[in-house]
Amino acid sequence: MRLAIALLAGALAATPAFAQPDYTPRDMVEVANAPWTADAVIYQLNTRQFTAEGTFAAAQSQLPRLATMGVDIIWLMPIHPIGEANRKGTLGSPYAVRDYRAVNPEFGTEADFRAFVDEAHRLGLKVILDWVANHSAYDNPLTVSHPEWYTRTPEGALMSPAGTDWSDVADFDYSQPGLRLYMTESLVYWVREFGIDGFRCDVAGYVPTDFWETARGQLDAVKPVFLLAEWEQRDLHHRAFDATYGWGWKEAMQRLVKDGSGAGAMRGYYAGQSETWPHAAMRMVYTENHDQNSWDGVASEIYGDAYEAAIALSFVGSGLPLIYNGQEADNDRQLEFFERDPIVWRQGRHAALFEKLIALKTEARALHNGRFGAAMVEVPTSATADVFAFTRGDAGERVFAVFNLSPRAQSISFEHARHSGTYADALSGESAAFTGGETLDLAPWGFRIFKQTK
């Protein structure tokens, strides 16, 4: 023992004092983000419910509207044939995949899908597919041709992912090299043969990280792609994913709306993001998606009077914003998940807000995603417990935002001049100047967003 201690002491003595790496561990992100992700806004499209027809061809006719709206990435929920064994509902879950290299005939043909992607690209939009790597349908032919690729119960039967109620899917075993090769080649197939631009990866944390890292390298060898993980884990950004889910954002926002506790929860979320996540990591934030809409409730009901503030904060705070199809039409019901239940389209009162926020995010470099954007700098106010104010960007291109995250009206002053300058209201266009001593009145859940003009 003494010899070991002596040897250790000698080794430490030989090490330069306070030697530090020439990098910040939080910034160890090797993924090269494609330039088109810099100001990207994601639009999730549920093909089954997006149009009355529920087809690629019908959805394609709506692409010009989405391009005009200003979104950048169209995320298609799984497009593959759906299993029939243990099927839930009449049509089944799109996350129960029967064939990873085919198109669900419910939505159209491969030619229809190719036309959809081509039209999206013509309009300057990118298309990513929802990819279900963790499990397949129970009647996927792989269960017969490669039974060793599946996790088994102690009795030797196929099994659903442990700890879930996903009774319509069988769990894969990623200790199998053949499965890893097949799944990687399937991912590459859709990029190479159809030109898609990336994937949203379902329950990405249920699949080994080294699989995703290898797959990312194979995909980037074909073309630069964008990968979004349905998971919240820093290491996924190292060599695999551009973006991960910011579930903490949603949880903080819903908590403060529910209990009226003020801005603390959201301030804590952003502090944690700044201190513990790589700056280059894109964190997707949202007020609604397919899971929340189908199982939790309609966004406008969950957020109530705070709904517009939540939408706005998802665009101007640090994060990659998502819009779920129908939000711009004020969809007011939970869409069926296993049946046809088309969205009722109308001119929504939030459509203009979405368009203005998208335009602002595109124009203001400070609001860009991940490594492309600027950090949030808090501006203390006289009502810090309820009001969260911050700037993003350097003088001359700064965005200044003030959010009353409470059900109480506020009349606030500012304790520091971190926001001083001449601005235009980003939503109304009205001029505004902050030179010191100003007060700002905010209704319950009120907010103001300013873009510097000088």
N, C-alpha and C positions, 0 to 999 in steps of 0.2 A: 504493500500500500504506500509506504513512504517513498519507494522508488518511483511508483507511478505519479505521485504528487510532485516529486522532484522533476521528473521528465516533463510533466504538464507545465510546471513553473518555468522551465527552460524554454519551452515552446512559446509560452506567452511573452517571455522576455524578448524573444527573437522577433515577435510581431510588432510592426510599427505602432506606436501609441495612437489610439483614436483613429485607426484606419477606417475609412468609410468608402463605400462603393460610390462610383461616379454617377449614380442614378438615384431617383427617388422610388422606393419600392411601389408606391401607389401608382406610379406612371409606367410600370413595366407592362405595356400593352404592345404586342407585336403585330396585331391585326392592322392591315393597311385599309382604312376606310375608303371606299370609292368616293370620288369628289361629289357625286350626285347625292350622297347621303348628308351633305353638310347642312342643308336647310330643309331636309325631308320632313313631310307630314304623311303619316300612314292612314290609309282608309281601308277598313276591314269590310270585305264584301262576302256576304253569305249567299252564295249563288241560289240556293234553294228558295230563299225568301226575298231576294233582291228585286225580282220582277214577277208579274203575274204568271209568266211562262216558266220561270225558274230555270232558264237555260243560258248557256254562254252567249248565244246569238242575241237574245234579248238584253243581256247585260252589256254586250258590246255596244248596243245603240245608246247606252247611257254614259259611255266613256267620254264623249265630248263635254257633257255637263260636268263630270268630275274634273276634267282638265281645266275647264273654266273656273271651277271652284278653287283650284289651285293646289290640290293634293298632289303628292309625288309618287307614292308607292301604293299599289293596290295589293292588299293581302287577301288572297282567295282561301277560304276555308277548304278542307280537303276535297279534292276533285276526283278521287279514285272510286272504283266500284266498292259497294258496301256489302259486308257479309250478311248472310241470312240466318246462320246458326246463332241462336240466342239473341236474335235481333230485338232491339227496343223500339216499340211503336210500329207503325206501318212501314215507314221508309228507313228506319234505322239511323244510327249515329254515323256521320261522315268520318268519325275517328275510329271506326271499325273497318279497317282497310282489307279488302279481299285480294287486290292486285296493285302492287306499287308502280307498275309500268303501264297502266291503262287508265282510261277516262270513264267516269260513271255515266252510263247511257242516259240516266235521268237528266243530265245536263247537256247532252249532245254528243258529238263525235270528236275524234282527235282533230279533224279538220276544223271543226267549230272552235275548239280550244286554240288551235294555232292561229286562227283568224283573230280571236280575241287578243292574244298576245301581240300579234303584229300591229293591230289597230292601236293598242295601248302604246306601243313603242313609237308609232307614227305621231301620236299626240304628245310625246315626251314623257309618258308615264312609265314606271317600272312595275313589274309583276313579280310577286313572291308567292310561293305555294306553302300551305300548311302541311308540315311533314310529321308523320306519326311513326317515330322510330322505335318507341319503347314496346309496342304491342301490335298485334294484327287481329283481324277477325278470326274466330275459331275455325271457319271454313276456308281460310286462305290456303291455297294449294301447298304452301311451304310447310304446313303442318304434316303433310303426307310425304313430300319429297325430301324434306330436311327436318324430321321430327326432333333431331338432336339440338336444333336451334332454339328450342323452347324450354322455359322453366317448368319443372314438374312438381307435383305434390309428392309427399312421401310414398304415396301409393302408385306413382308413375303417371298420373293424369295431367293433361294440360291444366293450367291455372291462370286466373286473372292476376294482374299486378297485386302484390301483397298489400293489405291494408286499405284496399279500395272497394267500391261497389260497382266496378266496371265489369259487369257479368257478361258483356258481349265481346270481350277481347281477351286474347291469350298473351301472356308475358313472354318476351324474348329473353334469351340468355346470351349476353354479350361477352361471355368467356369463349364463345365459339368464333374462331377466325373466319370461317366461311360466311357466317352471318354478317360480320363486319364488312367483308368484301362485297357481298351482295348489296347491302344497304348503301354503301358508299357508291357503288356503280349505279344504283338506282337514282341517287341524288344527282350524280353527274349526267345521267341520261336526260333528265328534264332540262338541264342547262344547255347541254350540247345539242339536243334534237329539237327543242322548242324555244330556246333562247330566253328562258325565264331568268330572273335577276337575283334569285336567292330564295330563302326559306324562313318561315316562322316555325320553330321546332317545338313540338308539343312535349310537355313535361320533360324538358331537356335534361334536368337534373337526375332523372331516372335512368339516363344512359351515361356510360363512362365518359368523362371529359376528354380522355385521349382519343376516343372514337371521333368526337366532333373536331378535334384538332387535326387529325389525319384527313378527315373529310374536307375540312376547309382548305387545306393545301391542294387537294385534288380538284376542288371546284375553282379555286383561283387560277389554276393552271389552264382552265378553259376560258374564263373571263372573270373580271372583278365582280364579286357578289356581295350581297348584304344578308347577314344571318341574325335573326332575332330569337333569343331563347326564352321560352316560357319558364323562367326560373329567376331566382334572385341570389346570385353568387358571383363574387368578384373574379375568381379564377377563370370563369368562362370567357372573360374578355381577353385573356392573355394571348391565346393563339387561335381562338375559335370564333367568338361572337362579336359582332359590332354592338349589339344592343341586348339588354336583359329587361325583364319586367320590373317596373318600379312599384311593386305591390305596397311598399311602405308609404308611398305617396297617397294612394287611394285610401289606405287604412287611416292615415292621419287626417285626411280631409273629411272622411265620413265620421270619424270620431268627434272632431270638433263641431261638425254640423249637428250631430246627435245630442251632444251634451252642452253645447254653447259655451265651452270652456275658453274660447279665444284662440289666439294665434300660436300658442305654445307648441302644439303637436306638429304643426307644419314647420315652424322654425326649427324644431328638433330634427325633422326629417332632412331638411336641407343642410343642417349642420353635419349630420351624419354622412350625407352624400359627399360633402366637401372634404371631410376629414378622413374618411375610410375607403372611398371608392376612387379608382383612377380617374383623372380628369378626362381622359379619352373615352371612358366608358359611357355609351349612350344608354340612358335609362328610360324606357318607354312608360309614359304616364297617360292615364285615360280616365274619363268620367263614365264610359260605358264600353263593354265589349260583349261577345256572344255569351260567355259564361255568366257575367253579371246580369245581363238582360234576361236570360232564360231561367236562372236559378235564384237570383237575389231580388230583382225588381227593376223597374224602369228608372233610368237615371234622374229624370225630372222629379220623380217622387222621392227617391233616396236623398237628393240634395235640396229639394224644396226651393226656398227663396235664395239659397246659396248656389244654385245651379250655374248661373252665368259667371259668378266669381270663380267657381271651380273650373269651368271651361277656360276662362281667360288665364288663370294661373297655370294651367297645364301647357299653355303656349308660351308664356313669357318667363316663367321660372325655368330653372335648369331641367331639361328633360326633352324627350322625343315624343311629340303628341300623337295620339291615335283618335280617329273618329270612327265610330261604329255606324254602319249603314242605317239610315233612317233618322239619325240624330238631327240632321239638317232639315228633316221634314217633321220634327217634333213627334216622332213615334211615341205613342202613349200606352203601349202594351208590351207584355212579355211575349216574344215570338216563340212559337212552338219549336222544339228542337228535333223531334223525331217525325214530324208531319209537315205538310205544306201549309204555310201561313204567311202569304205575301205581305210585304210592307204596304201600307196605304200612303201613297205619295201625295204631298200637298206642299204649298209654300209655307215653310216653317218660320216662326218668328225668330229662331236662332240662326237661320241660314246666313243672314247678313253678318252676324257676329263671327261665325266661323270664317267667312270669306275675308273679313277685315283682319282677323288674327293670323290667318295663313299668309296674307299679303305682308303683314308686319314682320312675321318670322322670316319670310323670304328676303325682304329688303334690309332688315337690321342684322348686320353680321354678328352683333353682340348676342343675338338670340339663337344663333346656329347651334347645331348639335355637337355634343362631346368636345373633342379637341378643336373643333372649328369655332366654338362659341366662347363667350366670356363668363367669368365667374360672377356669382351674385355677391354684392357687397351691401350689407344691411344698413339702412338709414334709420337710426333710432328716432322714435317719436314720443310725444307726450302721453300716448296711450299704447305703449309697447305690448301690454298684456293682450290686447285685442287686435292691434294693427300690425301688419307685417309690410314694411316698406323696404325697397332695395333698388340698387342700380345695377346695370350690366353694361360693360363696355367702357372705353376711354372717352375723355372729353372730346366732343365733336361728333361722336356717333353713339352717345349714351342713350340707354332706355331707362326710364325711371318709373317704377310701378308702386302703387300704394293699395293694399288690400285690407279692408275691414273684415276680418274673419270672425265676426261675432254677430249676434242678433241685436246688438245695441248700437244706436246712432253715436257717431263720434265727431268731435271738432278738434282737430289735432294741429300741433305745431311740431317743428323739427328741431332736434337738439344739435345737429351737426350739418354743415353745409356740403355734405358729400354729393348732393344732387344739384348744386347751384348751376344755373344756366338758363338758356332760352329754349323752349320746347313747343311742340304742337301736340295736342291731344291725339293719340293714335287712333281713336275711334270716331271722334267728332270733327277733328281738324282744327279746333279752336286753339289760339295761341295761349301760351302760359309761360310765365317767367318766375324763377325762384332765385331771389337775391338775398334772402334772410328775413326772418320775422313773419313769414306768411303762415296763415292757417288754412286748413283744408277740411271741408265738411263732407262726411261720408255717411250715407244711409246704412242701416243694417245690411250687412253683406255687400256693401258698396265697394267699388274699386275705380281707380283711375290709372291710365297707362299713358305715359308721355314719351315722345321721341324727340331727341335734341335736334334743333335746327341750326345752332351756331356753336 
